[in-house]
Amino acid sequence: MSSPPLTSPSLPSRAEEFRALWKLALPIAVAQAGQSLMSFVDTAVVGRVGTQALAAVGLSTAIFFAVSSFAIGLMMGVDPLVSQAFGARNSGRARELLWQGSYLALMVGGVLAVPMLVIPRMLLGGGVAFEGLPEVRDYLTWRALSLPLLLLFITARSYLQATGRPQVLVVSTVIANLVNLGANVLFVFGGEGLPAWLGPLRALPALGVKGSAIATLLACVVQWAIVAWVVRQTTASQGHGWVRPVRADIVQAARVGVPIGAHIAAEVGVFSLTGMLARWLGPESMSAHQIALSYGSLSFAMALGIGNAGSVRVGWAVGALDTPRARRSGLVAFASGAGFMALCALFYATMAPQLAGLMGAPLEVRPLVVPLLMVCAVFQLSDGVQGVGAGVLRGAGETRFTFVANMVGHYLVGLPVALLLGFVLGWGVVGIWWGLCLGLTCVALALLWRFLRLSTGPLRPLES
């Protein structure tokens, strides 16, 4: 095969690229935030049952999040394969890859559901002193069934993004969250208080924590069913029937996806570790950490949306053997992420006291929340660049470097500095966050450098 061209006959202007990027990014970001909203609703509804039920859901969602984060990252290996296939104007190959990704989703979901079923039972058998463990077991038994459906949705999301139809993701996510909210209230508290005209639903018993998990499982079924139906109606899918499993394709998707899953697991891990460090400093530090992290997660959802959109646009260009367009798409994505996060940084820095009050932080916690929000403002730029960088490098087919950068930046730089500042020098939770900030900055610079270096030469598709 000849080398990809180094000049593009139809390179879009930066303004055109910016508009095209945000047309993809906004709905993807909304869908991304909607995924997290399901667990938030579970916690909010069950919290009205009692403290033990709330603690059980909190532990359950932490276990589910830890396992599903790696699984979701692994399935994102389908992203560059599908977008590059569409970039090469090979819709048939993209459809084949959708099928292979779906087979991989079922396998990964089935395998990783096992730990969620086994861990609570092992803890029960080991005599762990936590009264809510039976409820944890009930929640994860039903929630584990939703993991394959969630991964199937992620695979369909890759396909719909690559076809330029991300609006469907918003519709499916909004409907799924409405179903989740209504079913949560019904299944958790039962139907006794419903009006007479609802008939049989009034006989539904209160299922508590288990009911919350069943509600979320039902929402995942609805969400996946909507996107699956839309995929079947997509023009690019018409004329292509069932495709048998192909071992080589499944292995290829897994090979691309495993470093992504490991990178996400590493990033989740370092935030979990900082949470544990904050907990050792006392309940006030832990509360302040959680409040500041909640705000940081909101802005990061948009950075992830921009990164996913950048992944699609870079993948299209790489598939079309158009390296200049890929570079333009990637750099506009980096600039968009940095610009949006700079606005968030300004907002957090100027509104820190008000934001602390908005979250209902106790008076003894607010003196810690405000400086943490200031640190959060400082690392917004780094967080946005590294979130977008992972996406654009994924579109170019580069996933291993992102994992290495996260391991080095977070665990060899950020975490040691957090321990030094937080405990040795006595800066407390603010010092821990400055270490986190430094780690994120190292990762961001590394990913930007890697993309600049890769895109100076020809970028080749993964299936070249």
C-alpha positions in Angstrom: 0.0 0.0 0.0 1.3 3.5 -0.8 2.1 5.9 2.0 -0.7 8.3 3.2 -0.4 11.7 1.6 1.3 14.5 3.5 -0.9 17.2 2.0 -4.6 17.4 1.9 -6.5 18.7 -1.2 -9.5 19.7 0.9 -8.2 20.7 4.4 -11.1 22.3 6.3 -10.6 25.7 7.9 -10.2 25.8 11.7 -13.7 27.3 12.0 -15.2 24.6 9.9 -13.4 21.9 11.9 -14.5 23.6 15.2 -18.2 23.6 14.2 -18.0 19.9 13.0 -16.3 18.9 16.2 -18.8 20.5 18.5 -21.7 19.1 16.6 -20.4 15.7 17.6 -19.1 16.6 21.0 -22.2 18.1 22.7 -24.5 15.1 22.3 -21.7 12.7 23.2 -21.0 14.7 26.4 -24.7 14.7 27.3 -24.9 10.9 26.8 -21.7 10.5 28.9 -23.1 12.5 31.8 -26.4 10.5 31.5 -24.5 7.3 32.2 -23.2 8.6 35.5 -26.7 9.9 36.4 -28.1 6.4 36.7 -25.9 5.6 39.7 -26.6 9.0 41.2 -30.4 8.4 41.0 -29.9 5.0 42.6 -28.1 6.6 45.5 -30.6 9.5 45.9 -33.7 7.3 45.9 -32.3 4.5 48.2 -30.9 7.2 50.6 -34.5 7.8 51.6 -34.8 4.2 52.8 -32.1 4.4 55.5 -28.4 4.8 56.3 -27.7 1.1 55.9 -29.3 0.9 52.5 -27.5 4.0 51.4 -24.1 2.5 52.6 -24.9 -0.7 50.7 -25.6 1.1 47.5 -22.5 3.2 47.9 -20.3 0.1 48.3 -22.1 -1.7 45.4 -21.8 1.2 43.0 -18.1 1.6 43.9 -17.5 -2.1 43.0 -19.6 -1.9 39.8 -17.8 1.3 38.8 -14.3 -0.2 39.3 -15.1 -3.3 37.2 -17.2 -1.5 34.5 -14.6 1.3 34.0 -12.0 -1.2 32.7 -14.7 -3.0 30.6 -15.9 0.2 29.1 -12.4 1.2 28.2 -11.7 -2.1 26.6 -14.8 -1.8 24.4 -13.6 1.7 23.3 -11.0 -0.2 21.2 -13.8 -0.5 18.7 -13.9 3.3 18.3 -10.8 3.8 16.0 -11.5 0.6 14.0 -15.0 1.7 13.1 -14.3 5.4 12.5 -11.3 4.5 10.3 -13.4 2.1 8.3 -15.9 4.8 7.6 -13.1 7.2 6.8 -12.0 4.7 4.2 -15.6 4.7 2.9 -15.9 1.0 3.7 -19.3 0.9 5.5 -19.5 -2.9 5.1 -16.3 -3.4 7.1 -17.6 -0.9 9.7 -20.8 -3.1 10.0 -18.6 -6.2 10.4 -16.6 -4.6 13.2 -19.9 -3.6 15.0 -20.8 -7.3 15.1 -17.4 -8.4 16.3 -17.4 -5.6 18.9 -20.9 -6.9 20.1 -19.5 -10.4 20.5 -16.6 -9.0 22.5 -19.0 -7.0 24.6 -21.0 -10.1 25.5 -17.8 -12.1 26.3 -16.3 -9.3 28.4 -19.6 -8.5 30.1 -20.2 -12.1 31.0 -16.7 -12.7 32.4 -16.5 -9.5 34.4 -20.0 -10.0 35.8 -18.6 -12.9 37.7 -16.5 -10.9 40.2 -19.5 -8.8 41.0 -21.5 -11.9 41.9 -18.6 -13.5 43.8 -17.1 -10.7 45.8 -20.1 -10.0 48.2 -20.6 -13.8 48.7 -16.9 -14.1 49.6 -17.2 -11.3 52.1 -20.3 -12.8 53.6 -18.5 -16.2 53.9 -15.5 -14.6 55.4 -17.5 -13.0 58.2 -16.8 -9.4 57.2 -18.6 -7.1 59.8 -20.9 -5.0 57.6 -24.6 -5.4 58.2 -25.5 -4.3 54.7 -23.6 -7.1 52.9 -26.7 -9.1 52.1 -28.1 -5.9 50.4 -24.8 -5.5 48.5 -25.1 -9.0 47.3 -28.7 -8.4 46.1 -27.8 -5.2 44.4 -24.8 -6.6 42.5 -26.6 -9.8 41.5 -29.1 -7.8 39.5 -26.6 -5.0 38.5 -24.1 -7.5 37.1 -26.7 -8.5 34.5 -26.7 -5.0 33.1 -22.9 -5.0 32.4 -23.2 -6.9 29.0 -26.0 -4.5 28.0 -23.9 -1.5 29.0 -21.0 -2.8 26.9 -23.3 -3.5 23.9 -24.5 0.2 24.2 -20.9 1.4 24.2 -20.2 -0.7 21.1 -23.3 0.7 19.3 -22.2 4.2 20.5 -18.9 3.8 18.7 -20.8 2.9 15.5 -23.3 5.7 15.7 -20.6 8.3 16.5 -18.7 7.1 13.4 -21.9 7.5 11.3 -22.3 11.1 12.6 -25.5 10.4 14.4 -24.7 11.0 18.1 -28.1 12.7 18.7 -29.6 9.2 19.1 -27.4 8.7 22.1 -29.0 11.7 23.8 -32.5 10.4 23.2 -31.7 6.9 24.4 -29.9 8.2 27.5 -32.7 10.6 28.5 -35.4 8.0 28.1 -33.3 5.4 30.0 -32.8 7.9 32.9 -36.5 8.7 33.0 -37.3 4.9 33.2 -34.6 4.5 35.8 -36.1 7.2 38.0 -39.7 6.0 37.8 -38.8 2.4 38.2 -36.5 3.2 41.1 -39.3 4.9 43.0 -41.7 2.1 42.2 -39.5 -0.9 42.9 -37.7 0.6 46.0 -40.8 1.8 47.8 -43.5 -0.5 46.3 -46.8 0.3 44.7 -49.0 0.7 47.8 -49.3 4.4 47.5 -50.2 4.5 43.8 -53.7 5.6 42.7 -56.3 2.9 42.2 -56.4 3.2 38.4 -52.9 1.7 38.2 -54.3 -1.6 39.3 -51.8 -4.5 39.5 -48.9 -2.1 40.1 -50.3 -1.3 43.5 -49.6 -4.9 44.6 -45.9 -4.6 43.9 -44.0 -5.0 47.2 -41.2 -2.7 48.4 -37.9 -4.3 47.2 -35.5 -1.7 48.7 -31.9 -2.0 47.4 -32.7 -4.9 45.2 -35.5 -2.9 43.5 -33.0 -0.1 42.7 -30.8 -2.6 40.9 -33.7 -4.1 39.0 -34.8 -0.6 37.9 -31.3 0.2 36.5 -31.2 -3.1 34.7 -34.5 -2.3 33.1 -33.2 1.2 32.1 -30.1 -0.4 30.5 -32.4 -2.8 28.5 -34.4 0.2 27.2 -31.3 2.2 26.4 -29.6 -0.6 24.4 -32.9 -1.5 22.6 -33.3 2.1 21.3 -29.7 2.3 19.9 -29.9 -1.2 18.5 -33.1 -0.3 16.6 -31.6 2.9 15.3 -28.5 1.0 14.1 -30.7 -1.3 12.1 -32.3 1.7 10.4 -29.0 3.4 9.6 -28.4 3.7 5.9 -24.8 2.4 6.3 -26.3 -0.8 7.9 -28.8 -1.6 5.2 -28.1 -4.6 3.0 -25.8 -6.1 5.7 -27.2 -9.1 7.6 -25.9 -11.2 10.4 -22.1 -11.6 10.6 -20.6 -14.6 12.2 -17.9 -14.2 14.9 -14.4 -13.8 13.5 -11.7 -14.6 16.0 -9.0 -12.4 14.4 -11.4 -9.3 14.5 -12.4 -9.9 18.1 -8.7 -10.3 19.1 -7.8 -7.1 17.2 -10.5 -5.1 19.0 -9.4 -6.5 22.3 -5.7 -5.8 21.6 -6.6 -2.1 20.8 -9.0 -1.8 23.8 -7.0 -3.4 26.6 -4.6 -0.5 27.0 -7.5 1.9 27.0 -9.2 -0.1 29.8 -5.9 -0.3 31.7 -5.5 3.5 31.3 -9.0 4.2 32.6 -8.5 1.8 35.5 -5.2 3.5 36.3 -6.9 6.9 36.3 -9.8 5.7 38.4 -7.4 4.0 40.7 -5.4 7.2 41.5 -8.6 9.1 42.3 -9.7 6.3 44.6 -6.3 6.4 46.3 -6.5 10.1 46.8 -9.9 9.6 48.3 -8.4 7.0 50.8 -5.6 9.5 51.7 -8.2 12.2 52.3 -10.2 9.8 54.5 -7.1 9.2 56.7 -6.9 12.9 57.3 -10.4 13.0 58.8 -14.1 13.3 57.9 -13.8 17.0 57.0 -11.0 16.4 54.5 -12.9 13.5 53.0 -16.1 15.5 52.6 -14.2 18.4 51.1 -12.5 16.0 48.7 -15.8 14.5 47.6 -17.5 17.9 47.0 -14.6 19.3 44.9 -14.3 16.0 43.0 -18.0 16.2 42.1 -17.6 19.6 40.5 -14.4 18.5 38.7 -16.3 15.5 37.3 -19.0 17.7 35.8 -16.6 19.7 33.7 -14.6 16.6 32.8 -17.7 15.0 31.2 -17.5 17.7 28.5 -13.8 17.1 28.0 -14.5 13.4 27.5 -17.2 14.4 24.9 -14.7 16.5 23.0 -12.2 13.7 23.2 -14.7 11.2 21.8 -15.6 13.6 19.0 -12.0 14.2 18.3 -11.4 10.4 18.2 -14.1 10.1 15.5 -12.8 12.9 13.4 -9.2 11.9 13.6 -10.3 8.3 12.8 -12.2 9.4 9.7 -9.1 11.3 8.5 -6.7 8.4 9.2 -9.0 6.0 7.4 -9.1 8.3 4.4 -5.2 8.4 4.5 -5.4 12.2 5.1 -2.7 13.0 7.7 -3.0 16.8 7.5 -6.8 16.6 8.1 -6.1 14.3 11.1 -3.6 16.7 12.5 -6.0 19.6 12.0 -8.9 17.7 13.7 -6.7 16.7 16.7 -5.3 20.2 17.3 -8.8 21.8 17.1 -10.0 19.2 19.6 -7.1 20.0 21.9 -7.8 23.7 21.6 -11.5 23.2 22.2 -10.9 21.1 25.3 -8.4 23.6 26.7 -10.7 26.6 25.9 -13.8 25.0 27.6 -11.8 23.9 30.7 -10.3 27.4 31.0 -13.8 28.8 31.3 -14.6 26.2 33.9 -11.4 27.1 35.8 -12.4 30.8 35.8 -15.8 29.8 37.1 -14.5 27.6 39.9 -11.9 30.2 41.0 -14.4 33.1 41.2 -17.3 31.2 42.6 -15.6 28.8 45.0 -17.4 30.0 48.2 -20.8 30.0 46.5 -20.2 26.5 45.1 -19.2 25.2 48.5 -22.5 26.5 49.9 -24.5 25.2 47.0 -23.4 21.6 47.8 -24.6 22.2 51.4 -21.1 21.8 52.9 -21.1 22.0 56.7 -19.4 25.1 58.2 -16.4 23.1 59.4 -15.8 21.7 55.8 -16.1 24.9 53.8 -12.6 26.2 54.8 -11.2 23.1 53.0 -13.6 23.1 50.1 -12.7 26.6 48.9 -8.9 26.0 48.5 -9.6 22.6 46.9 -11.8 24.3 44.3 -9.0 26.7 43.6 -6.6 23.7 43.0 -9.4 22.2 40.9 -9.5 25.4 38.8 -5.7 25.2 38.3 -5.8 21.7 36.9 -8.8 22.1 34.7 -6.6 22.9 31.7 -4.5 19.8 32.3 -7.5 17.6 32.9 -9.1 18.8 29.7 -6.0 18.4 27.6 -5.3 14.8 28.9 -9.0 13.8 28.4 -9.0 15.1 24.9 -5.5 13.7 24.2 -6.6 10.2 25.0 -9.5 10.5 22.5 -7.5 11.9 19.6 -4.7 9.4 20.1 -7.3 6.7 20.2 -8.6 7.9 16.8 -5.1 7.6 15.4 -4.9 4.1 16.7 -2.4 4.9 19.5 -3.6 3.5 22.8 -0.5 2.0 24.6 1.2 5.3 25.0 -1.8 6.7 26.9 -1.6 3.9 29.4 2.1 4.4 30.0 1.7 8.2 30.3 -1.0 7.7 33.0 1.1 5.2 35.0 4.2 7.4 34.9 2.4 10.8 35.5 0.0 9.6 38.2 1.9 6.9 40.1 5.6 8.0 39.7 5.1 11.8 39.8 1.6 12.8 41.2 1.1 10.3 44.0 4.6 10.7 45.6 4.2 14.5 45.5 0.8 14.1 47.0 2.2 12.1 49.9 5.1 14.5 50.4 2.9 17.6 50.4 -0.1 16.1 52.2 1.7 14.2 55.0 5.4 15.0 55.2 5.0 18.8 54.8 1.6 18.9 56.5 -0.4 20.5 53.8 -3.3 18.1 54.3 -5.9 17.4 51.7 -4.9 20.5 49.7 -1.4 19.1 49.3 -2.8 15.8 48.1 -4.7 17.7 45.4 -1.6 19.6 44.3 0.1 16.2 43.8 -2.9 15.1 41.7 -2.7 18.4 39.8 1.0 17.8 39.0 0.3 14.2 37.8 -2.5 15.4 35.5 -0.2 18.1 34.1 2.5 15.5 33.3 0.0 13.2 31.5 -1.5 16.2 29.5 1.9 17.3 28.3 2.9 13.8 27.3 -0.2 13.1 25.3 0.0 16.5 23.5 3.7 15.8 22.7 2.8 12.3 21.4 0.1 13.5 19.1 2.3 16.4 17.7 5.1 13.9 17.0 2.8 11.2 15.4 1.0 13.7 13.2 4.2 15.2 11.7 4.5 12.0 9.6 2.0 9.8 7.8 -0.7 8.2 10.0 -1.6 4.7 9.0 -5.0 3.0 9.7 -4.9 0.0 12.1 -6.1 -2.3 9.3 -3.6 -1.1 6.7 
